[in-house]
Amino acid sequence: MTAIKPETETEYDVVVIGTGPGGEGAAMQLAKSGYNVAIVEKHKALGGGCTHWGTIPSKALRHSVSRLIEYNNNPLFSGPGWQSGMTFSHILHYAESVIRKQVKLRSSFYDRNDVTVVHGTASFLDKNRIRVTKLDGSVDDLITKHVVIATGSRPYNPEDVDFSHPRIYDSDKVLSLSHEPKTILIYGAGVVGSEYASIFRGMGVKVDLINQRERLLSFLDAEISDALSYHLRNSGVVIRHNEEYESITGHDDKVVLKTKSGKTMAADCLLFANGRSGNIEQLDCQAVGLEPNYRGQLEVNENYQTSVDNIYAVGDIIGYPSLASAAYDQGRICASAIINGNCDKALISDIPTGIYTIPEISSVGKTEEELTEMKVPYEVGRAQFKHLARAQISGADVGCLKLLFHRETRELLGLHCFGERASEIIHIGQAIMEQKNGGNTIDYFVNTTFNYPTMAEAYRVAALNGINRLLL
């Protein structure tokens, strides 16, 4: 068999594989430190799954639907002559415009920092040589001292579900939805499933949300999880807990799902949103002795270094926390480890969670259940959004801010927010939680003047509510 001869052989200090947040974070940090960097992207546009199929399009969809709900519920826009509908294709068109802006912006980063962008599919020849196969079949070889794997993940597709059927979708494929379903089954009630349940229900689609567990998003504080369940049900979503599919069958006019408990459900289409798999297969990891787990993920140490000393991995390919925000920071920390031989930086232990349901959810720190199990003496302060002037003005009065703090030291232990702009509001409390030498205290919110009216003043209301409980 004749060996394939590369068209070019080019040497670099570091080759980064994947242009999502993790790859971008690593490439930018390395380039700014004077390293000769190449980044490989298998798709024609930069940005990775985050920009094209995950975070950006789904959040653009969510924003549009949220505004549609606000519009339909606002008495200013009621009455004859007002258009209250919006098609899925219209919303997708808006998402595509955001993606184009993101691609243009991200592409400029590589140009400005002299990072070489190579389009094609990367695979290992050995630990210092990467082969890139282009769309026309030609290959280039990249010789490098270090490699950063940031290939991301894709929706998990079990073999017994026919994803080639035009009515069966995963969270990538659903972005190409061309018809307007009246009903949808969503299998998997994790973050992605819950977000899309909100989106479709907001558009007037009847939704059945099938959850394999006892409650929604069980990693959340139970009060917040219960609030999400209530508001989804209140909007018309049917939630079915403790169910697993026996079979999923696509027909010309519908999809039928049968559960192991004996139930049969049918809808115009089905979204399968149950886990993700790492994009590892095309890398030929066996060539360098890397062994991914059953979900295609790699093990790394605190510097994001794999078992091969010059190969690092960041982002979804290493699993938890599988957040775009964390991936970017992982890339920067990984780059620092390459530059300095070791890195004394690390991600803060309390990474905020942003869940873009309608209303959205964000949390950081411990839950009530965790503190109770740890036997920590804590108290709770709450602020209901319906009592805030800004929420009343904007019509975003559903939700609350919940502060958990130590009864004796008054340190913040956990923050939980449910409602519009929750993922923005949470960062105020996160900043205080990270303060050292006595700076982390609930008293900060009582002794600080907040603009009025704002959503941020929920912290003052919640802090006073919690401190008053100490006096009981």
C-alpha positions in Angstrom: 0.0 0.0 0.0 1.4 3.4 -1.0 1.9 5.9 1.8 0.1 9.2 1.4 2.5 12.0 0.8 1.6 15.3 2.4 1.5 18.4 0.3 3.3 20.4 3.0 5.1 19.8 6.3 5.0 22.8 8.6 6.5 23.2 12.1 4.7 24.9 15.0 5.2 25.3 18.7 1.6 24.3 19.4 -1.2 22.8 17.3 -4.7 23.3 18.7 -7.5 21.0 17.3 -10.9 22.7 17.4 -12.0 26.4 17.3 -14.6 26.3 20.0 -14.2 28.2 23.3 -11.6 25.9 24.7 -9.4 25.9 21.6 -9.8 29.6 21.1 -8.8 30.3 24.7 -5.7 28.2 24.4 -4.7 29.6 21.0 -5.1 33.3 22.0 -3.1 32.9 25.3 -0.3 31.0 23.5 -0.1 33.5 20.6 0.0 36.5 22.9 2.9 34.9 24.6 4.9 34.6 21.4 4.2 31.0 20.5 3.9 29.9 16.8 0.4 28.5 16.9 -1.8 26.6 14.3 -5.4 25.8 14.9 -7.2 23.1 13.0 -11.0 23.3 12.2 -12.8 20.5 10.3 -15.7 22.7 9.4 -15.6 25.6 6.9 -16.5 28.2 9.5 -14.8 28.9 12.8 -16.4 28.8 16.2 -17.0 25.1 16.9 -20.2 23.5 18.1 -20.8 26.3 20.7 -21.2 28.9 17.9 -23.0 26.8 15.2 -25.1 24.1 17.0 -25.0 24.7 20.7 -24.9 27.7 23.0 -25.3 30.6 20.5 -28.2 29.3 18.3 -30.1 27.8 21.1 -29.8 30.9 23.2 -30.7 33.1 20.2 -33.8 30.9 19.8 -34.6 31.2 23.5 -34.3 35.0 23.4 -36.7 35.3 20.5 -39.3 33.1 22.0 -39.0 34.8 25.4 -39.6 38.2 23.7 -42.6 36.6 21.9 -44.1 35.5 25.2 -43.5 38.9 26.7 -45.1 40.5 23.6 -48.2 38.3 23.8 -48.6 38.9 27.5 -48.2 42.6 27.3 -51.5 44.5 27.3 -49.9 47.3 25.3 -49.8 45.0 22.3 -53.2 43.3 22.7 -56.2 43.9 20.5 -56.8 43.8 16.7 -54.0 44.5 14.3 -51.2 43.1 16.3 -49.4 40.0 15.0 -48.8 37.6 17.8 -47.3 34.6 16.0 -43.8 33.6 14.8 -42.6 30.6 12.9 -39.7 28.4 13.8 -38.0 29.3 10.5 -38.3 33.0 11.2 -36.6 32.5 14.6 -33.9 30.4 13.0 -33.2 33.2 10.6 -32.5 35.5 13.5 -30.2 32.8 15.1 -28.3 32.5 11.8 -27.6 36.3 11.8 -26.1 36.0 15.3 -24.0 33.1 14.2 -22.6 35.1 11.2 -21.7 38.0 13.5 -19.9 35.5 15.9 -18.0 33.8 13.1 -16.8 37.2 11.8 -15.7 38.3 15.2 -13.9 35.1 16.1 -12.2 34.9 12.8 -10.7 38.4 13.4 -9.1 37.1 16.6 -7.0 34.6 14.7 -6.0 37.1 12.1 -5.1 39.8 14.6 -2.9 37.4 16.7 -1.2 35.7 13.7 -2.6 32.2 14.5 -2.5 30.0 11.4 -5.9 28.5 10.7 -5.9 25.1 8.9 -9.2 23.7 7.6 -9.5 19.9 7.6 -9.8 16.8 9.8 -6.9 16.3 12.2 -5.5 12.9 13.2 -2.4 11.8 15.1 0.5 10.2 13.3 2.5 10.4 16.5 2.7 12.7 19.5 4.6 15.4 17.6 2.9 15.0 14.2 -0.6 15.8 13.2 -2.1 15.0 9.8 -4.8 17.3 8.4 -7.0 15.8 5.7 -8.7 18.5 3.6 -12.1 18.2 1.9 -10.4 17.5 -1.5 -8.6 14.5 0.0 -5.1 16.1 0.1 -3.2 16.1 3.4 -0.9 18.5 5.2 1.4 17.4 8.1 1.9 19.7 11.1 5.0 19.0 13.2 4.6 20.4 16.8 6.0 20.4 20.3 2.6 20.5 22.0 -1.0 19.6 21.1 -4.2 20.9 22.6 -7.3 18.8 21.9 -10.5 20.9 21.9 -12.8 18.9 19.6 -15.9 19.3 21.7 -18.9 17.0 21.7 -22.0 16.1 19.9 -25.4 14.8 20.9 -25.4 11.1 22.0 -27.2 9.0 19.4 -28.1 5.5 20.5 -28.0 2.9 17.8 -31.6 1.8 18.3 -33.0 5.2 17.3 -33.2 6.1 13.6 -31.8 9.7 13.5 -32.0 9.6 9.7 -35.8 9.8 9.9 -37.0 13.3 9.0 -39.2 13.5 12.2 -36.5 12.4 14.7 -34.1 15.0 15.8 -31.2 15.6 18.2 -30.2 19.0 19.5 -27.9 19.6 16.4 -30.4 18.4 13.8 -33.3 20.3 15.3 -31.8 23.6 14.1 -32.6 22.4 10.6 -36.3 21.9 11.4 -38.2 23.0 8.3 -41.8 22.3 9.2 -44.0 23.7 12.0 -44.9 20.9 14.4 -48.0 21.2 16.6 -46.8 18.5 19.0 -43.3 17.3 20.1 -41.9 14.6 22.3 -38.7 15.6 24.1 -36.8 12.6 25.4 -34.3 13.7 28.1 -35.1 16.4 30.7 -31.6 17.6 31.4 -30.5 21.1 30.6 -30.9 20.8 26.8 -34.3 19.1 27.0 -35.7 21.5 29.6 -34.5 24.5 27.5 -36.1 23.2 24.3 -39.3 22.3 26.2 -39.5 26.0 27.1 -38.7 27.2 23.6 -41.3 25.0 21.8 -44.0 25.6 24.4 -43.4 29.3 24.1 -44.2 28.9 20.4 -47.5 27.2 21.2 -46.3 23.7 20.5 -47.7 20.9 22.7 -44.8 19.4 24.6 -44.3 16.0 26.3 -41.1 16.1 28.3 -39.9 12.6 29.3 -37.5 12.5 32.2 -35.6 9.4 33.3 -35.2 10.7 36.9 -37.5 11.6 39.8 -37.3 15.4 39.3 -36.1 17.9 36.8 -32.4 18.9 37.0 -31.8 17.1 40.2 -28.4 18.8 40.7 -30.2 22.1 41.4 -31.5 23.3 44.8 -34.8 21.4 45.2 -36.8 24.7 45.6 -35.5 25.9 42.2 -36.1 22.6 40.5 -39.7 22.6 41.9 -40.2 26.2 40.6 -39.1 25.1 37.1 -41.4 22.1 37.2 -44.3 24.3 38.3 -43.8 26.9 35.6 -43.3 24.4 32.8 -46.5 22.6 33.8 -48.3 25.9 34.3 -47.4 26.8 30.7 -48.8 23.5 29.4 -45.8 21.2 29.3 -46.6 17.6 30.3 -43.7 16.2 32.4 -43.3 12.4 32.8 -40.8 11.4 35.4 -39.1 8.0 35.9 -39.6 6.9 32.3 -37.3 5.2 29.8 -38.0 4.5 26.2 -38.6 0.9 25.0 -38.7 1.9 21.3 -38.9 5.0 19.2 -40.5 4.6 15.8 -40.8 7.2 13.0 -43.8 7.1 10.6 -44.7 9.3 7.7 -46.9 11.6 9.8 -45.7 11.1 13.4 -43.2 9.6 15.8 -44.4 6.9 18.3 -42.5 6.4 21.6 -43.2 3.4 23.8 -41.9 3.4 27.4 -40.7 0.5 29.5 -43.6 1.1 31.8 -46.0 0.4 29.0 -47.0 3.9 27.9 -47.4 4.9 24.3 -47.0 8.5 23.2 -47.1 10.0 19.7 -46.3 13.5 18.3 -45.5 15.2 15.1 -41.7 14.9 15.9 -39.3 13.9 18.6 -36.2 15.6 20.0 -33.7 13.2 21.6 -31.8 15.1 24.2 -30.1 12.6 26.4 -26.4 13.2 26.9 -23.4 14.0 24.7 -20.4 12.1 23.2 -16.9 13.5 22.7 -15.7 14.1 19.2 -12.8 11.7 19.4 -13.1 9.1 16.7 -11.3 10.8 13.9 -8.3 11.8 16.0 -6.8 8.2 15.9 -5.8 8.5 19.5 -4.5 4.9 19.5 -1.5 6.2 17.5 -0.3 8.1 20.7 -1.7 5.7 23.3 -4.7 7.8 24.5 -7.7 5.8 25.6 -11.0 7.7 25.8 -13.8 6.5 28.0 -17.1 5.0 26.8 -18.5 8.6 26.1 -15.4 9.5 24.0 -13.9 11.7 26.8 -10.3 12.0 27.9 -8.8 12.1 31.4 -6.6 15.1 32.3 -4.8 16.4 35.4 -5.1 19.8 37.0 -3.1 21.4 34.2 -5.4 19.7 31.6 -2.5 17.4 30.6 -3.4 13.9 29.3 -1.4 10.8 30.0 0.8 11.8 27.0 3.1 14.6 28.4 2.9 17.0 25.5 -0.8 16.5 24.7 -3.5 18.5 26.5 -7.3 18.5 26.3 -10.0 21.1 27.3 -13.7 21.6 26.9 -16.4 19.0 26.4 -13.9 16.4 25.4 -12.9 16.1 29.1 -16.5 16.0 30.3 -17.7 18.0 33.4 -18.6 20.8 33.6 -19.2 20.9 29.8 -19.8 24.7 29.8 -18.6 27.1 27.1 -17.7 29.6 29.8 -15.5 27.1 31.7 -14.0 25.7 28.4 -12.5 29.1 27.5 -10.9 29.4 30.9 -9.6 25.8 30.7 -7.9 26.7 27.4 -6.2 29.7 29.1 -5.1 27.7 32.1 -3.8 24.9 29.8 -1.9 27.5 27.7 -0.3 28.8 30.9 0.8 25.3 31.8 2.5 24.9 28.4 4.2 28.2 28.7 5.4 27.8 32.3 5.8 24.1 32.5 3.2 24.1 35.3 0.2 26.3 36.2 -0.6 27.6 39.6 -4.0 28.9 38.3 -7.1 26.9 38.5 -10.8 27.4 37.8 -12.6 28.6 40.9 -14.4 25.7 42.6 -17.8 27.3 42.4 -18.6 27.6 38.7 -21.9 29.3 38.0 -24.6 27.3 36.2 -26.7 29.1 33.6 -29.8 27.2 32.4 -31.7 29.1 29.7 -35.2 27.8 30.3 -38.0 30.4 30.3 -37.6 31.8 32.9 -33.9 31.1 33.2 -32.0 29.6 36.1 -28.6 30.3 37.5 -26.8 29.1 40.7 -23.4 28.9 42.3 -22.3 27.3 45.5 -24.1 24.8 47.8 -27.7 23.8 47.7 -29.9 23.5 50.8 -29.8 19.7 50.5 -25.9 19.7 50.5 -25.6 22.0 53.5 -28.1 20.0 55.4 -26.2 16.8 54.7 -22.9 18.5 55.7 -24.6 19.7 59.0 -23.7 23.3 58.3 -25.8 25.8 60.3 -27.2 28.0 57.5 -30.0 30.5 57.0 -32.0 31.5 53.9 -32.8 34.9 52.6 -35.3 35.3 49.7 -36.4 38.1 47.5 -39.5 37.5 45.3 -39.2 39.3 42.0 -42.9 40.2 42.1 -42.0 42.6 44.9 -39.3 44.5 42.9 -40.3 47.7 41.1 -38.0 46.9 38.1 -39.6 43.5 37.7 -43.1 45.0 37.9 -42.2 47.7 35.3 -40.7 45.1 32.9 -43.3 42.5 33.4 -40.6 40.0 34.5 -42.1 39.4 38.0 -41.9 35.6 38.0 -39.0 34.2 40.0 -36.9 34.8 43.1 -33.3 35.2 44.4 -32.3 32.9 47.2 -29.2 33.4 49.4 -27.8 30.7 51.7 -25.4 31.9 54.3 -23.7 30.7 57.5 -25.7 31.6 60.6 -22.5 32.4 62.6 -19.9 33.8 60.2 -22.6 35.2 57.8 -20.6 34.0 54.8 -22.5 33.3 51.6 -22.6 29.6 50.9 -24.9 29.3 47.9 -26.8 31.5 45.5 -29.8 30.4 43.5 -31.8 32.5 41.1 -34.9 31.7 39.0 -36.3 34.3 36.7 -35.5 36.7 33.8 -31.8 37.6 33.7 -30.9 35.1 36.4 -27.6 34.3 34.7 -26.6 38.0 34.9 -27.9 38.6 38.4 -26.0 35.7 39.9 -22.6 37.2 39.1 -23.0 40.0 41.7 -23.3 37.4 44.5 -20.6 35.2 43.0 -18.1 38.1 43.2 -18.8 38.6 46.9 -18.6 34.8 47.5 -15.0 34.8 46.1 -13.8 37.6 48.4 -11.2 36.6 51.1 -10.3 37.9 54.5 -13.8 38.6 55.7 -15.0 40.1 52.4 -17.5 37.3 51.9 -20.4 38.4 54.0 -24.2 38.9 53.5 -23.8 42.3 55.2 -22.3 43.6 52.0 -25.7 43.7 50.4 -27.3 45.6 53.3 -24.5 48.2 53.5 -24.3 48.8 49.8 -26.6 51.2 47.9 -28.1 49.7 44.8 -29.5 51.6 41.9 -33.3 51.9 42.0 -35.2 50.4 40.4 -33.0 47.4 39.4 -33.2 43.7 39.6 -29.9 43.8 41.5 -31.6 45.2 44.5 -33.0 41.7 45.0 -29.7 41.1 46.9 -30.6 43.8 49.5 -34.1 42.5 49.9 -32.9 38.9 50.2 -30.1 39.8 52.6 -32.5 41.7 54.9 -35.0 38.9 54.8 -32.2 36.4 55.8 -30.8 38.6 58.6 -34.2 39.1 60.0 -34.5 35.3 60.4 -31.4 35.4 62.7 -33.4 37.5 65.1 -36.3 35.0 65.4 
